Amino acid sequence: MLLTGLGLGIALGFAMQRGRFCVTGAFRDLWLTGSTRWLTAFLIVIAVQSAGVFALDAAGVITLDPQPFAWLATIIGAFIFGFAIVLAGGCATGTYYRAGEGLVGSWLALIFYALFSAISKTGALSTPVAALRGITVEASTIHGVLGVSPWVLVVALVTGVGLLARHHRRRRPSLPLVSLPARTGGIRHLLFEKKWGAFTTALIIAALAILAWPLSWATGRESGLGITGPSSNIVNYLVRGDPELIDWGVYLVIGILLGSFVAAKGSGEFRVRLPDVTTTIRSIFGGVLMGVGASLAGGCTIGNGMVDTATFGLQGWVSLVFMIIGTGAATRLFITGSARIAASPIRVPADR
């Protein structure tokens, strides 16, 4: 059953690479251009997955068990993580699938992300992380706080996201875009050459996210998609050699790497690319902060931003907000701020 994690991971990595599904870009676009197209795609994944997860819960296939909300650690960790993904050039899954494309900078970010996830969860930083995560409130879900059925929130979310998606589809250019003649045909063209739309990719990812719940549950791992915990487990396994650490989630993240490699290779987008010194430093530092931030927050853009939000967990939605704020702070500091400095005219003092 563990191999189902590998298979689903391959499919997820393939879809994310071919669809260029970048959560970092979705958050960054809000601050750079004000565009909400990719954020809407991300919300589609949450909304569709939410309907599927609560249906699985109602059918008794899984049992959702909300945990106390570690509010302070979530706020601090999510902000750090959102800041870090701008430096690293991708979030958790984005780093995995870009590593599969051959980006050495993403490999560096991925290594330090996994390493500091392990350090924060079970190593030298585990005590302060656990202390912060021990500051909790009993309230754990939005529907629990409001005292309503979760299906009320599911309907509201699906309706709102559906309206957003319709808004973006109506704004698409009416004239067809010029494109090069197809080099291949049939299934190969659809998989490797044809451009995947943002919303189509989102629906595929949502279906995989729903499927992850019963597949993971069947192996004793009672959760859906997750990246930080499995990344930490890989490091701990390499250090301790404990086979119990190799769970469904570990197979999942390995599959994401393999699936993105297959997609990049098949579409001609795989190429080993070495980063410059600045990118190298930012990738390493970004990976470090990602590992610490995700451990504090209890999840990354997937575990919190995509999965816990689908169950209307307070941790997920608070984390999503503060990750976006953290991304905005880093965007202002490293992208728009740097651009303004570069564009500033050099003032030469007049001769006296």
C-alpha positions as CSV (number, residue, x, y, z in Angstrom):
1,M,0.0,0.0,0.0
2,L,2.9,2.4,0.6
3,L,3.6,2.3,-3.2
4,T,0.3,4.1,-3.8
5,G,2.1,7.1,-2.3
6,L,4.8,6.8,-4.9
7,G,2.2,6.5,-7.7
8,L,0.2,9.5,-6.5
9,G,3.3,11.5,-6.0
10,I,4.4,10.8,-9.6
11,A,1.1,12.0,-10.9
12,L,1.2,15.1,-8.6
13,G,4.7,16.0,-9.6
14,F,3.8,15.5,-13.3
15,A,0.7,17.7,-13.1
16,M,2.5,20.5,-11.1
17,Q,5.4,20.6,-13.6
18,R,3.3,20.6,-16.7
19,G,0.8,23.1,-15.3
20,R,3.5,25.3,-13.8
21,F,1.5,25.2,-10.6
22,C,3.5,27.6,-8.5
23,V,2.0,28.7,-5.2
24,T,4.8,31.1,-4.6
25,G,4.0,32.8,-7.9
26,A,0.3,32.9,-6.9
27,F,1.1,34.8,-3.7
28,R,3.7,37.0,-5.3
29,D,1.4,38.1,-8.1
30,L,-0.9,39.6,-5.5
31,W,1.8,42.0,-4.5
32,L,3.5,42.5,-7.9
33,T,0.6,42.9,-10.3
34,G,-2.5,42.5,-8.3
35,S,-3.4,39.4,-10.3
36,T,-5.6,36.8,-8.6
37,R,-5.7,34.2,-11.4
38,W,-3.2,31.7,-9.9
39,L,-4.6,32.4,-6.4
40,T,-8.0,31.4,-7.8
41,A,-6.5,28.2,-9.2
42,F,-5.1,27.5,-5.7
43,L,-8.5,28.2,-4.1
44,I,-10.1,25.8,-6.6
45,V,-7.9,23.0,-5.2
46,I,-9.1,23.9,-1.7
47,A,-12.8,24.1,-2.6
48,V,-13.0,20.9,-4.6
49,Q,-10.9,19.0,-2.1
50,S,-13.1,20.3,0.7
51,A,-16.2,18.8,-0.8
52,G,-14.4,15.5,-1.4
53,V,-12.9,15.3,2.1
54,F,-16.2,16.0,4.0
55,A,-17.9,13.4,1.7
56,L,-15.2,10.9,2.7
57,D,-15.7,11.8,6.4
58,A,-19.5,11.5,6.1
59,A,-19.1,8.0,4.4
60,G,-16.8,6.8,7.2
61,V,-13.8,6.3,5.0
62,I,-11.8,8.7,7.1
63,T,-12.5,10.4,10.4
64,L,-11.5,14.1,10.8
65,D,-10.1,14.8,14.2
66,P,-9.4,18.5,14.8
67,Q,-6.5,19.4,17.0
68,P,-6.1,22.4,19.3
69,F,-5.0,25.5,17.4
70,A,-1.3,26.6,18.1
71,W,-2.1,30.2,17.2
72,L,1.2,31.9,18.0
73,A,3.5,29.3,16.4
74,T,1.2,29.3,13.3
75,I,1.4,33.1,12.9
76,I,5.1,33.3,13.3
77,G,5.9,30.2,11.3
78,A,3.6,31.0,8.4
79,F,5.1,34.5,8.1
80,I,8.6,33.0,8.1
81,F,7.6,30.4,5.6
82,G,6.0,32.9,3.3
83,F,9.1,35.1,3.4
84,A,11.3,32.1,2.8
85,I,9.6,30.9,-0.4
86,V,10.5,34.1,-2.2
87,L,14.2,33.6,-1.3
88,A,14.1,29.9,-2.2
89,G,12.3,30.5,-5.5
90,G,9.4,28.1,-4.7
91,C,7.3,26.6,-1.9
92,A,7.6,23.0,-0.7
93,T,6.2,21.3,-3.7
94,G,7.5,24.0,-6.0
95,T,11.0,23.3,-4.8
96,Y,10.5,19.5,-5.3
97,Y,9.2,19.9,-8.9
98,R,11.8,22.5,-9.9
99,A,14.5,20.2,-8.6
100,G,13.1,17.6,-10.9
101,E,13.6,20.1,-13.8
102,G,17.3,20.3,-13.1
103,L,17.5,23.6,-11.1
104,V,20.5,23.2,-8.8
105,G,19.3,26.2,-6.7
106,S,16.1,24.3,-6.0
107,W,18.2,21.3,-5.0
108,L,20.0,23.4,-2.5
109,A,16.8,24.9,-1.1
110,L,15.3,21.4,-0.9
111,I,18.2,19.9,1.0
112,F,18.3,22.7,3.6
113,Y,14.5,22.7,3.9
114,A,14.5,19.0,4.7
115,L,17.5,19.3,7.0
116,F,16.0,22.2,9.0
117,S,12.6,20.5,9.1
118,A,14.3,17.6,10.9
119,I,16.3,19.9,13.2
120,S,13.1,21.8,14.1
121,K,11.0,18.7,14.6
122,T,13.4,16.3,16.3
123,G,16.7,18.0,16.7
124,A,18.3,21.0,18.3
125,L,15.4,23.4,17.7
126,S,12.7,20.9,18.7
127,T,12.4,22.2,22.3
128,P,11.6,25.9,21.4
129,V,9.4,24.8,18.5
130,A,7.4,22.4,20.8
131,A,7.1,25.2,23.4
132,L,5.7,27.6,20.9
133,R,3.3,25.0,19.5
134,G,2.2,24.2,23.0
135,I,0.5,27.7,23.2
136,T,-2.9,26.7,22.0
137,V,-6.6,27.5,22.1
138,E,-9.3,24.8,22.1
139,A,-11.0,26.3,19.0
140,S,-9.7,24.4,16.0
141,T,-12.2,24.8,13.1
142,I,-14.1,27.6,11.6
143,H,-17.4,25.7,11.6
144,G,-16.8,24.7,15.2
145,V,-16.4,28.3,16.2
146,L,-19.5,29.4,14.2
147,G,-21.5,26.4,15.4
148,V,-22.6,25.4,11.9
149,S,-22.4,22.3,9.7
150,P,-19.1,22.2,7.7
151,W,-21.3,21.8,4.6
152,V,-22.5,25.3,4.9
153,L,-18.9,26.5,4.5
154,V,-18.3,24.0,1.7
155,V,-21.2,25.4,-0.3
156,A,-20.1,29.0,0.4
157,L,-16.5,28.3,-0.6
158,V,-17.4,26.4,-3.8
159,T,-19.8,29.1,-4.8
160,G,-17.4,31.9,-4.1
161,V,-14.5,30.2,-5.9
162,G,-16.8,29.3,-8.8
163,L,-17.7,33.0,-9.3
164,L,-14.0,34.0,-9.2
165,A,-13.1,31.3,-11.8
166,R,-16.0,32.5,-14.0
167,H,-14.7,36.1,-13.7
168,H,-11.2,35.1,-14.8
169,R,-12.5,33.0,-17.7
170,R,-14.6,35.8,-19.0
171,R,-11.5,38.1,-19.0
172,R,-9.6,35.7,-21.3
173,P,-8.6,37.3,-24.7
174,S,-11.2,36.6,-27.4
175,L,-8.6,36.3,-30.1
176,P,-6.6,33.0,-30.3
177,L,-3.0,33.2,-29.3
178,V,-0.4,32.5,-32.0
179,S,1.4,29.2,-31.4
180,L,3.9,27.0,-33.1
181,P,2.7,24.0,-35.1
182,A,2.4,20.8,-33.0
183,R,5.5,18.6,-33.1
184,T,3.7,15.5,-31.9
185,G,0.1,14.1,-31.8
186,G,-2.2,12.0,-29.7
187,I,-1.6,11.4,-26.0
188,R,2.0,12.5,-26.2
189,H,0.9,15.9,-27.5
190,L,-1.6,16.3,-24.7
191,L,0.8,15.2,-22.0
192,F,4.0,16.9,-23.0
193,E,3.4,19.6,-25.5
194,K,0.0,21.1,-25.2
195,K,-0.2,23.9,-22.6
196,W,-2.0,23.0,-19.4
197,G,-4.4,25.7,-18.2
198,A,-4.3,26.9,-14.6
199,F,-7.8,25.9,-13.7
200,T,-7.5,22.5,-15.5
201,T,-4.3,21.8,-13.6
202,A,-6.1,22.9,-10.3
203,L,-8.9,20.4,-10.9
204,I,-6.4,17.5,-11.5
205,I,-4.5,18.4,-8.4
206,A,-7.7,18.6,-6.4
207,A,-8.7,15.1,-7.5
208,L,-5.3,13.8,-6.5
209,A,-5.5,15.6,-3.1
210,I,-8.9,13.9,-2.4
211,L,-7.5,10.5,-3.4
212,A,-4.5,11.0,-1.1
213,W,-6.8,10.9,2.0
214,P,-8.0,7.2,1.7
215,L,-4.8,6.0,0.2
216,S,-2.7,7.5,3.1
217,W,-5.3,6.4,5.7
218,A,-5.1,2.8,4.5
219,T,-1.4,2.7,5.5
220,G,-2.0,4.1,9.0
221,R,-1.0,7.6,8.1
222,E,-4.1,9.5,9.0
223,S,-3.7,12.6,6.8
224,G,-3.8,13.9,3.3
225,L,-1.1,15.5,1.3
226,G,1.9,16.7,3.3
227,I,5.5,17.7,2.5
228,T,7.3,18.9,5.6
229,G,6.9,15.8,7.8
230,P,8.0,13.4,5.1
231,S,11.0,15.6,4.2
232,S,12.0,15.6,7.9
233,N,11.5,11.8,8.0
234,I,13.9,11.3,5.0
235,V,16.7,13.1,6.9
236,N,16.0,11.2,10.1
237,Y,16.0,7.9,8.2
238,L,19.4,8.8,6.7
239,V,20.8,9.6,10.1
240,R,19.1,6.8,12.2
241,G,18.3,4.1,9.7
242,D,14.9,3.5,11.2
243,P,12.7,1.9,8.5
244,E,9.6,2.9,10.5
245,L,10.2,6.5,9.2
246,I,9.6,5.5,5.6
247,D,5.9,6.0,5.4
248,W,3.3,6.8,2.7
249,G,4.3,10.5,2.8
250,V,8.0,9.7,2.1
251,Y,7.0,7.8,-1.0
252,L,4.8,10.7,-1.9
253,V,7.6,13.3,-2.0
254,I,9.9,11.0,-3.8
255,G,7.2,10.5,-6.4
256,I,6.8,14.3,-6.8
257,L,10.5,14.5,-7.7
258,L,10.3,11.6,-10.1
259,G,7.0,12.8,-11.7
260,S,8.3,16.3,-12.3
261,F,11.5,14.8,-13.9
262,V,9.5,12.7,-16.3
263,A,7.3,15.7,-17.2
264,A,10.3,18.0,-17.7
265,K,12.2,15.4,-19.7
266,G,9.3,14.5,-21.9
267,S,8.5,18.2,-22.7
268,G,12.1,19.1,-23.3
269,E,12.3,21.4,-20.3
270,F,14.8,19.5,-18.3
271,R,18.2,21.2,-18.1
272,V,20.8,21.3,-15.4
273,R,21.1,25.0,-14.5
274,L,23.7,26.3,-12.1
275,P,22.7,29.4,-10.0
276,D,24.9,32.4,-9.5
277,V,26.3,33.3,-6.1
278,T,23.4,35.5,-5.0
279,T,20.8,32.9,-6.0
280,T,22.9,30.1,-4.2
281,I,22.9,32.1,-0.9
282,R,19.2,32.9,-1.2
283,S,18.3,29.3,-2.0
284,I,20.2,28.0,1.0
285,F,18.9,30.7,3.4
286,G,15.4,30.3,2.0
287,G,15.5,26.5,2.5
288,V,16.6,27.0,6.1
289,L,13.8,29.4,6.9
290,M,11.2,27.2,5.1
291,G,12.1,24.2,7.3
292,V,11.9,26.3,10.5
293,G,8.8,28.2,9.4
294,A,6.8,25.1,8.3
295,S,7.7,23.2,11.5
296,L,6.5,26.1,13.6
297,A,3.3,26.6,11.6
298,G,2.6,22.9,11.6
299,G,2.6,22.7,7.8
300,C,3.6,24.4,4.6
301,T,1.6,25.7,1.6
302,I,0.4,22.1,1.1
303,G,-0.2,20.8,4.6
304,N,-1.6,24.0,5.9
305,G,-2.5,26.1,2.9
306,M,-4.1,23.4,0.7
307,V,-5.1,20.6,3.1
308,D,-6.0,22.1,6.5
309,T,-7.9,24.9,4.8
310,A,-10.0,22.2,3.0
311,T,-11.1,21.0,6.4
312,F,-11.7,24.6,7.6
313,G,-9.0,24.3,10.2
314,L,-8.1,27.6,11.8
315,Q,-4.5,26.7,11.5
316,G,-4.8,26.3,7.8
317,W,-6.6,29.6,7.1
318,V,-4.6,31.7,9.5
319,S,-1.4,30.2,8.1
320,L,-2.6,31.0,4.5
321,V,-3.1,34.6,5.4
322,F,0.3,35.0,7.1
323,M,2.1,33.1,4.4
324,I,0.7,35.6,1.9
325,I,1.8,38.5,4.1
326,G,5.3,37.0,4.5
327,T,5.5,36.6,0.7
328,G,4.5,40.3,0.4
329,A,7.3,41.4,2.8
330,A,9.9,39.5,0.9
331,T,8.6,40.6,-2.5
332,R,8.9,44.2,-1.3
333,L,12.4,43.7,0.1
334,F,14.0,41.6,-2.6
335,I,12.0,42.3,-5.8
336,T,10.2,45.6,-5.9
337,G,12.6,47.3,-3.5
338,S,15.7,46.1,-5.5
339,A,14.0,47.1,-8.8
340,R,13.5,50.7,-7.4
341,I,17.1,50.9,-6.3
342,A,18.3,49.7,-9.7
343,A,16.1,52.1,-11.5
344,S,17.2,55.1,-9.4
345,P,19.3,57.6,-11.3
346,I,22.9,58.1,-10.1
347,R,23.2,61.6,-8.8
348,V,26.5,63.3,-9.5
349,P,27.3,66.4,-7.4
350,A,27.5,69.5,-9.5
351,D,31.0,71.2,-9.8
352,R,31.4,74.2,-7.6
